[in-house]
Amino acid sequence: MAGTAVVTGASSGIGAATVRRLVKDGFDVVAVARRADRLHHLARETGARACRVDVTDADAVRRFTDELDSCDVLVNNAGGALGADHVAAGSADDWEWMFSVNVMGTLRMTQALLPLLRAGAGGTVVTVTSTAAFTTYEGGGGYSAAKHAQHALSETLRLELCGEPIRVVEVVPGLVKTEEFAVNRMRGDRGRAAAVYEGVDRPLTADDVAACVALAVGLPQHVNIDRLVVRPLAQAAQYRLHRGPLFDAADPAARGAVR
């Protein structure tokens, strides 16, 4: 399958990795994000089309979709977390931002692109959420609430599109180490960000999650992966994380076992 794929949050991390992977798989990829400089660099690297769009801005989303001729795949990846405060001390502004980008951004892009997804032979909506969408934890109230809402949006959309040739897929990563996610969440405190991954033998990478997106998109159109949960081997559950070596670094087979 090939066609036009729109990927949001494409300026870094999972979004950029997904752009690279879908271009490799033969898609005409439209990379969407707020940071134009990063997008243009990615476009030069991959051949993707760069479009500066803030998914929290309804007018910007409308202008973008009005100029788009086709869309076969939408990857709702734009999102993020701010802060790790307990609910009692949490910032309402942080919560509003997380809902705005994770939930309302997904809603706006999905609503705007549904006519194009319906116009083709078959469309696919992929939403990248988090294991926080089904498990809560101390300090994660705002992010978990937003991801729970994003999951509810995807589940409801699948029910409402039943009978149409449009797949609705949720890719649900656990611990992923990217260059920005934890740093942004900790407001630039790189020490606190590094502590999240300390001692973990091979957290997921952005490329690992992109491979899961590509897997779901690349299956025959009649095959829908409702919810794909992916974690690093070191993370058996949200609260069960092994910190320490898992593989013999000198063993080539082990080195390839987990990317």
Steps between C-alpha positions, in 0.01 A plus 500: 500500500620852426343840477511825693577490872471797734712481816457755779763586758754426230780735604667253739477167678234250401350734241825554312579128517154419362553740212828329413345153522191576293708673231714187489182294462399698192256757639478861393538639851383840619694589815307732730632688804548848645878529454561588137880479515497141620230407251694638205812314610296178518349572160845545345615176661201283407313661211191548714289813462533743791197693628519726801176450691411541868240229562357704789407779257169423329556757224848367423367145477220613269739688270728197482227252416340735247822486297543122523382295202499153656562310822508124541669480840488741792746448785394706801830518684513862623491502877706522812510532877567796726597460863497212745309664784240328713140592425477719812788716378458466126489799270167552327689664214707183453186287499334729245806484274511119517131472413537759225779325314432132578120495484379807314785482250406141419134596474564797269728309263271198488187705434674709235645203311207258520351623168826417320537169684146413391563603142759230432476124469573460870651717771687450827509717812786415735518672837812470712396507864684349799470226760394796717173471305404200712723516811530795734799584718599761757608822334338407171142613556480761225683297237312181585166683491582641156613164367191328644290755310700443182439126534126560549497715187661220296270230637191709432617590150545133413143427609361795306688408181391136510372417152746732327838388360698708750722334758546659843821389670649593836873448553579501872867534595646446843843638591646673194825695514499795262702817495225729628203335671632466855708818475193700403294336771762590761522857364856464378638322807719245324599330823139418589434397141799264494387340826187369326715267288788440741619139497236385249655265243365628169185703544291522187626738234299722270588262216346209693168681530516610136543135403178418689315777317632370169396145590142605573479717188660241273261216574217431252220754528258247649738441795458749786730501801272660756766556765868412478680523837878504465751518783873438537579154634621662822150634570257223587233748608468868585634434850729206423822634352830314510802726543812307414652299216282260304732389223864416460636799309772278351243265343411617146172307511401673822592839358247444224231359726371838610567816303 
